[in-house]
Structure formats: structure tokens, C-alpha cells
Amino acid sequence: YRINTERVAEVGMKITETERFIINALLQGYGALNDLGRKTRVKIETLLKGHVDRILVTPEMYDKVLEKLSGYLKDDTGS
């Protein structure tokens, strides 16, 4: 997932580091929106509905990333 900061800026919202942390925790399954205070819950709900994009990584894409990382490691170690 990623927060679409361009879309957030277009509507004049600002996201604090704490709100980013809350969004990340919720997306990973920690806690629930109902655990938040009313004002924070409303803002986080708004951000989740309209400003958070899901990024899908296929197994092929994942393999390519690992392949690239492996190449960098080989270059650094000289092997």
C-alpha cells in the first residue's frame, strides 16, 4: 500500500507522521478504526477510502526484485 500524497495535497489535507503510522498499523491488521477517537477515526477513514492505493506485486515481479538485489550483493562482495 502507499499513500497517494498528490491526491492528499489536492484536497488540502495534511498527514502527520503519527497518522502515517496509524494507517500502516491498520493496513497490517493491528488495531481497528473503532479504537481511535472520533476526529482521528474520521480523518483516517477518509484517507483509507480515497487516498491509499494498493500495490500488487506478482510472483514474477518479486522474483525480478530478488534477482536485482542478488546482483547488487555480488557486485559489492567482489564475487
C-alpha positions in Angstrom: 0.0 0.0 0.0 1.0 3.6 -0.5 -0.5 6.9 0.5 -1.2 8.9 -2.7 0.3 12.2 -1.4 -0.5 14.1 -4.6 -4.2 13.3 -4.1 -4.0 14.3 -0.4 -2.4 17.6 -1.3 -5.1 18.3 -3.9 -7.8 18.3 -1.3 -5.7 20.3 1.1 -5.2 17.6 3.7 -2.0 17.2 5.7 -0.8 13.8 7.1 1.3 13.7 10.3 3.8 11.0 10.9 1.5 9.6 13.6 -1.3 9.3 11.1 1.0 7.6 8.7 1.9 5.2 11.5 -1.8 4.5 12.3 -2.6 3.9 8.6 0.3 1.5 8.3 -0.7 -0.4 11.5 -4.3 -0.7 10.4 -3.3 -2.0 6.9 -1.1 -4.6 8.6 -4.0 -5.7 10.8 -3.0 -4.1 14.1 -5.9 -2.4 15.9 -9.2 -1.2 14.4 -10.7 2.1 13.4 -13.1 1.8 16.3 -10.1 2.1 18.7 -9.5 5.6 17.5 -11.1 8.8 18.8 -13.9 10.3 16.6 -11.8 13.0 14.9 -8.9 10.8 14.2 -11.1 8.0 13.0 -13.0 10.2 10.5 -9.7 11.5 9.1 -8.1 8.0 8.8 -11.3 6.6 7.2 -11.2 9.5 4.6 -7.5 8.8 3.9 -8.1 5.0 3.6 -11.1 5.4 1.3 -9.7 7.9 -1.2 -6.0 8.3 -0.7 -4.5 4.9 -0.2 -3.6 2.8 -3.2 -3.0 -0.9 -3.1 0.1 -2.0 -5.0 0.0 -5.6 -6.3 3.3 -7.4 -6.7 3.1 -10.6 -8.8 5.4 -13.5 -8.1 7.3 -12.7 -11.3 7.8 -9.1 -10.2 9.0 -10.3 -6.8 11.5 -12.7 -8.4 12.9 -9.8 -10.6 13.4 -7.7 -7.5 15.2 -10.5 -5.7 17.3 -11.1 -8.8 18.4 -7.5 -8.9 19.2 -7.4 -5.2 21.3 -10.5 -5.6 23.2 -8.9 -8.4 24.0 -5.9 -6.2 25.2 -8.1 -3.4 27.5 -10.0 -5.8 29.0 -6.7 -7.1 29.7 -5.4 -3.5 31.4 -8.6 -2.3 33.5 -8.9 -5.4 32.3 -12.4 -6.2 
